[in-house]
Amino acid sequence: MARRIVMVGSALDVRGGVSAMARVCESEGLFARSGVEYVASHCDGSPLRKLARAASGLMRLSARLATRRVALVHVHLNSDASFWRKALFVAAARRAGVPYVLHVHCGNFGRFVGERAGARGQTIARRMLAEAAGVVALSPAGARELEAIAPGIPVEVIPNPVSLPPPSAPPPGLPVVASLGMLTEAKGAFDLVRAWSVACRGCPGARLVLAGTGEMERIRALIDELGVADSIELPGWIGAEERAALLRRASVFVLASHAEALPMAVLEAMAAGVPVVASRVGGVPWMLEEGESGVLVPPRDIGALADALESLMADPARRAALAAAGRERVAREFDAAVVLPRIERLWSGLRRD
């Protein structure tokens, strides 16, 4: 029996970038082709439920390692609680003498290590990176950040993959601006509502759709305070089919986050042919080719965000040009057909058969 690759990450039904990336890997056939067993280390729900899922995932990995039929462990890593959970999975692979890959999804991982992980966490992070058979960063900026933590590590830039849907015509009617993600301060949701209260004045009848969950009471209070409730929709967290439908309806996609690595929501919008306005953070400038494939604004700059939205809503020709450039960028760099073979090549050079 051939040895298997075990991939460790959030459950496939969890809301977040790691699970979204893993779902693309599964749907595009990577798991079946390469003999990957996916082990969930995290789930949505209460702290107790999350602890139980992490414990069961660690037990499952340990059982697989005990059979000596694991060729490689591929660990998706983030900051904070994810970092401490995954340290246990990495330790299990190390004890079994099985090589592991660290796939780092965190925006500002260096800041986490330097400011929040503490002395013990810094030591663990450096050792995890230094002893990895391979390290995956999502962008050149992410690779530089990891190399600053542990110089000389075998880091490779492999972006998140996205499935490229068939092209569609621009939506008719008044502009619809869409945003997908957690409605929190860190994701720029409150900055976006404030910017929208200015931008929508120049385009009466335009709509902003904030799809996600988070600080709902606070976001509704701000919307009411600014008097823009009639122009904003809050559908809550939406599934894959609803997300695709929203992107077909959208004239502009916006992500106002304060920190990101390589956001799947932006990739999905670019693939769907929706022009993007996004914060200049993490790997986003690289994704958008420094503004050639989308509009970049400084994080937390509400005025710049309002100006970008108002300008783009008023200019259908520019929207069409950016949409075409974004989709071409995805086809060239981020399409699953381009990215997944790079992951397979990485595995083939590292797995222990």
ZIFENLIN-V465172 format. One record per residue. N is the residue number from 0. RES is the residue in one small letter. PSI is psi in degrees with one decimal (NA if undefined). OMEGA is omega in whole degrees, -180 to 180 (none if undefined). D_CENTER is the distance of its C-alpha to the mean C-alpha in Angstrom with 1 decimal. Layout:
# ZIFENLIN-V465172
n={N/N}
res={RES/RES}
psi={PSI/PSI}
omega={OMEGA/OMEGA}
d_center={D_CENTER/D_CENTER}
This chain:
# ZIFENLIN-V465172
n={0/1/2/3/4/5/6/7/8/9/10/11/12/13/14/15/16/17/18/19/20/21/22/23/24/25/26/27/28/29/30/31/32/33/34/35/36/37/38/39/40/41/42/43/44/45/46/47/48/49/50/51/52/53/54/55/56/57/58/59/60/61/62/63/64/65/66/67/68/69/70/71/72/73/74/75/76/77/78/79/80/81/82/83/84/85/86/87/88/89/90/91/92/93/94/95/96/97/98/99/100/101/102/103/104/105/106/107/108/109/110/111/112/113/114/115/116/117/118/119/120/121/122/123/124/125/126/127/128/129/130/131/132/133/134/135/136/137/138/139/140/141/142/143/144/145/146/147/148/149/150/151/152/153/154/155/156/157/158/159/160/161/162/163/164/165/166/167/168/169/170/171/172/173/174/175/176/177/178/179/180/181/182/183/184/185/186/187/188/189/190/191/192/193/194/195/196/197/198/199/200/201/202/203/204/205/206/207/208/209/210/211/212/213/214/215/216/217/218/219/220/221/222/223/224/225/226/227/228/229/230/231/232/233/234/235/236/237/238/239/240/241/242/243/244/245/246/247/248/249/250/251/252/253/254/255/256/257/258/259/260/261/262/263/264/265/266/267/268/269/270/271/272/273/274/275/276/277/278/279/280/281/282/283/284/285/286/287/288/289/290/291/292/293/294/295/296/297/298/299/300/301/302/303/304/305/306/307/308/309/310/311/312/313/314/315/316/317/318/319/320/321/322/323/324/325/326/327/328/329/330/331/332/333/334/335/336/337/338/339/340/341/342/343/344/345/346/347/348/349/350/351/352}
res={m/a/r/r/i/v/m/v/g/s/a/l/d/v/r/g/g/v/s/a/m/a/r/v/c/e/s/e/g/l/f/a/r/s/g/v/e/y/v/a/s/h/c/d/g/s/p/l/r/k/l/a/r/a/a/s/g/l/m/r/l/s/a/r/l/a/t/r/r/v/a/l/v/h/v/h/l/n/s/d/a/s/f/w/r/k/a/l/f/v/a/a/a/r/r/a/g/v/p/y/v/l/h/v/h/c/g/n/f/g/r/f/v/g/e/r/a/g/a/r/g/q/t/i/a/r/r/m/l/a/e/a/a/g/v/v/a/l/s/p/a/g/a/r/e/l/e/a/i/a/p/g/i/p/v/e/v/i/p/n/p/v/s/l/p/p/p/s/a/p/p/p/g/l/p/v/v/a/s/l/g/m/l/t/e/a/k/g/a/f/d/l/v/r/a/w/s/v/a/c/r/g/c/p/g/a/r/l/v/l/a/g/t/g/e/m/e/r/i/r/a/l/i/d/e/l/g/v/a/d/s/i/e/l/p/g/w/i/g/a/e/e/r/a/a/l/l/r/r/a/s/v/f/v/l/a/s/h/a/e/a/l/p/m/a/v/l/e/a/m/a/a/g/v/p/v/v/a/s/r/v/g/g/v/p/w/m/l/e/e/g/e/s/g/v/l/v/p/p/r/d/i/g/a/l/a/d/a/l/e/s/l/m/a/d/p/a/r/r/a/a/l/a/a/a/g/r/e/r/v/a/r/e/f/d/a/a/v/v/l/p/r/i/e/r/l/w/s/g/l/r/r/d}
psi={131.9/146.3/147.4/158.4/131.7/122.2/133.1/125.2/-175.7/148.4/148.4/-16.5/8.1/148.5/115.7/169.1/-37.6/-47.7/-36.1/-42.3/-43.3/-35.7/-36.5/-44.0/-43.1/-48.6/-27.7/6.8/5.5/-43.9/-44.3/-42.8/-38.9/4.9/49.8/131.9/124.7/124.5/118.8/129.4/-2.6/150.1/167.7/159.5/-160.3/161.1/-37.7/-42.1/-39.8/-41.2/-41.7/-40.6/-41.2/-42.7/-43.2/-37.3/-40.8/-39.1/-39.8/-44.5/-44.6/-39.3/-40.8/-41.6/-34.4/-24.6/-11.1/30.5/21.7/123.0/-27.9/143.7/124.0/113.3/121.0/124.9/137.2/-166.4/-178.5/-127.2/-37.1/-41.6/-47.3/-37.8/-50.1/-24.9/-34.5/-39.8/-40.8/-41.8/-37.4/-42.8/-41.2/-43.7/-34.5/-5.1/25.6/131.1/150.6/152.2/133.5/122.5/101.3/118.8/-2.9/134.1/134.5/42.4/-34.7/-38.3/-40.0/-49.2/-41.4/-28.6/-26.8/-18.6/-22.0/173.7/-42.0/-43.1/-37.4/-42.2/-43.7/-43.8/-45.4/-40.5/-43.2/-44.6/-44.4/-33.1/-0.5/142.1/-30.1/149.3/131.5/124.5/150.2/-16.1/165.7/-37.2/-40.6/-38.0/-43.1/-38.3/-42.5/-39.1/-29.2/-30.0/-44.5/87.5/142.5/5.2/155.1/72.5/138.5/138.4/114.3/110.2/166.5/142.6/154.6/145.7/131.2/110.4/166.7/148.5/151.0/159.4/151.6/142.6/142.4/171.7/-169.0/151.2/143.0/122.2/127.0/145.1/137.9/129.4/-177.6/136.3/80.9/169.7/-45.7/-29.7/3.6/16.9/-39.3/-35.6/-42.0/-42.9/-41.4/-42.0/-38.7/-36.4/-23.2/-47.8/-36.1/-17.6/-31.4/-3.8/73.6/135.5/-11.4/155.9/146.0/124.7/113.2/95.0/113.9/178.3/169.5/-126.5/71.3/-42.6/-42.1/-39.6/-38.6/-38.3/-41.2/-42.1/-44.3/-41.8/-38.3/-5.5/34.4/18.9/-32.3/-16.4/5.1/133.8/139.2/81.2/-3.6/-168.6/133.6/149.1/-175.6/-45.0/-41.6/-35.3/-43.8/-39.6/-39.6/-41.3/-31.9/-28.7/-21.0/140.7/-29.3/143.5/141.1/137.5/114.6/26.0/152.9/-20.9/138.5/160.5/-76.3/83.1/126.8/-34.9/-38.6/-42.7/-42.5/-40.1/-45.4/-43.1/-34.2/-2.2/34.4/124.4/143.8/136.3/125.4/156.4/145.9/79.7/152.0/-131.3/3.9/-43.6/-36.7/-42.6/-44.6/14.1/48.5/38.5/-3.9/-27.7/15.3/177.0/127.7/138.6/153.3/141.4/144.6/2.9/91.1/-38.0/-45.6/-38.5/-43.1/-43.7/-42.5/-44.0/-46.5/-42.4/-43.5/-38.0/-29.3/0.1/83.3/-35.1/-40.9/-37.4/-44.2/-40.1/-43.3/-36.5/-44.4/-42.0/-40.2/-43.0/-38.3/-37.5/-42.9/-46.5/-33.7/-36.5/-29.9/-5.1/139.9/-34.1/-20.5/-41.9/-44.3/-38.0/-27.5/-38.2/-42.1/-39.3/-38.9/-48.4/-42.4/-28.8/-8.7/-25.9/149.1/99.6/NA}
omega={-180/176/-176/169/175/177/-177/179/179/176/-173/179/180/177/180/-174/-179/-180/178/178/-180/178/177/178/-179/-175/-180/171/-178/-177/-179/-178/-171/179/-177/170/-177/-180/-179/179/-174/177/172/176/-176/176/179/179/178/179/180/179/179/-180/-180/177/179/177/-180/178/-179/178/179/180/-179/180/-177/178/179/-178/-174/174/-178/-171/174/-170/173/-179/175/-174/179/-179/-177/176/-173/175/178/179/178/179/179/178/-179/179/-179/-179/-179/180/180/175/172/-179/-168/-176/-169/165/-179/176/178/178/177/-178/-175/-171/-172/-174/-177/-177/-180/179/178/179/180/-179/-180/-180/179/-179/-175/-176/179/174/177/177/179/170/-176/-178/175/178/177/178/179/180/-180/179/177/178/-177/-177/176/-179/-180/-175/178/178/174/-176/173/176/175/176/-177/-179/175/179/178/-179/176/-178/178/173/-179/-175/172/178/-176/173/-179/176/180/180/-177/178/-176/178/175/-176/-178/172/-177/179/179/178/180/-179/176/-174/-175/178/-179/-179/-179/180/178/-178/172/179/178/-177/180/177/-179/-178/-170/-180/-179/-180/178/179/179/179/179/-179/-178/176/-178/-178/-178/-176/-177/175/178/-176/-174/179/-177/-180/-172/-178/179/178/178/179/178/180/175/-179/-170/172/-179/171/-179/173/-174/-174/175/178/177/171/177/-168/178/-178/178/178/180/178/178/180/-180/179/178/179/-170/165/-175/177/177/-179/173/-179/-175/178/177/177/-174/176/178/175/179/-177/180/-177/179/176/177/177/178/-180/-174/179/179/179/178/-180/-179/180/-178/-180/-176/178/-177/-171/-179/-179/178/176/-179/-179/179/178/180/180/180/180/178/178/178/-179/-176/-168/-168/178/-180/-180/178/-172/-173/175/178/176/179/178/176/180/-175/179/-174/-172/-179/-178/none}
d_center={34.6/31.8/29.5/26.0/22.5/20.9/17.2/16.1/13.0/12.4/14.6/13.6/14.5/12.4/10.2/6.7/3.6/6.4/8.9/7.5/7.5/10.8/12.2/12.1/13.9/16.3/17.1/17.7/20.1/18.7/19.6/23.0/23.8/23.1/24.3/21.1/21.5/18.4/19.1/17.3/17.3/15.9/16.4/16.6/20.0/22.5/22.6/25.2/23.3/20.3/22.9/24.6/21.6/20.9/24.6/24.9/22.1/23.7/27.1/25.9/24.6/27.8/29.9/28.3/28.9/32.5/33.2/32.6/30.9/27.4/26.9/23.5/20.9/17.2/15.4/11.6/11.9/10.6/13.1/15.9/16.8/14.4/16.1/19.5/18.9/17.7/20.6/22.9/21.5/21.8/25.3/26.2/25.4/27.2/30.3/30.4/30.4/27.4/25.1/21.5/18.3/15.7/12.1/10.6/7.0/8.4/9.1/13.0/13.6/17.0/17.8/17.1/19.4/21.9/22.1/21.1/21.6/25.3/27.6/27.1/23.3/23.7/26.1/24.0/20.9/23.2/24.8/21.8/20.6/24.2/25.1/22.1/23.3/20.1/17.1/13.9/12.1/9.3/11.7/15.3/14.7/12.8/15.7/18.2/17.0/17.3/20.6/21.9/21.5/23.2/25.0/25.7/22.9/22.1/18.7/17.4/14.7/12.9/9.9/7.5/10.1/10.7/14.1/16.3/18.4/22.0/22.7/23.9/26.2/25.2/25.7/29.2/30.3/29.1/25.6/22.8/19.8/16.7/13.7/11.2/9.8/11.8/15.1/15.6/17.0/14.1/11.9/15.0/16.3/19.9/19.9/18.9/21.8/24.2/23.3/23.8/27.2/28.3/26.7/27.9/31.5/31.6/30.5/32.3/31.0/27.4/24.8/21.5/19.4/17.2/15.5/14.3/16.1/16.9/19.9/21.6/25.1/24.4/22.5/25.4/27.9/26.5/26.5/30.1/31.1/30.0/31.7/28.9/28.6/30.2/27.5/24.3/23.1/21.2/20.6/18.6/15.6/16.0/15.6/14.8/18.3/18.3/15.0/16.5/19.7/18.3/16.8/20.3/21.9/19.9/21.5/18.8/15.1/14.3/11.6/13.7/11.5/13.5/10.9/7.5/6.7/5.3/3.5/4.2/6.8/8.4/8.7/10.2/12.5/13.6/14.4/16.3/18.3/17.4/17.9/15.2/16.0/13.5/14.0/15.0/12.7/11.1/10.4/10.6/14.4/14.2/12.1/14.8/17.6/18.7/19.4/20.9/18.2/17.3/18.5/17.4/18.7/19.1/17.1/19.5/21.9/22.9/25.6/23.6/21.0/24.0/25.7/22.8/22.4/26.2/26.8/24.3/25.6/29.1/28.6/28.0/28.9/26.2/23.6/24.8/24.7/21.1/20.0/21.9/20.6/16.9/17.6/19.7/17.1/14.7/17.8/18.7/15.6/12.6/14.7/14.7/18.3/17.7/14.9/16.1/19.5/18.3/16.9/20.3/22.2/20.6/21.6/25.0/25.9/25.0/25.9/29.2/31.3}
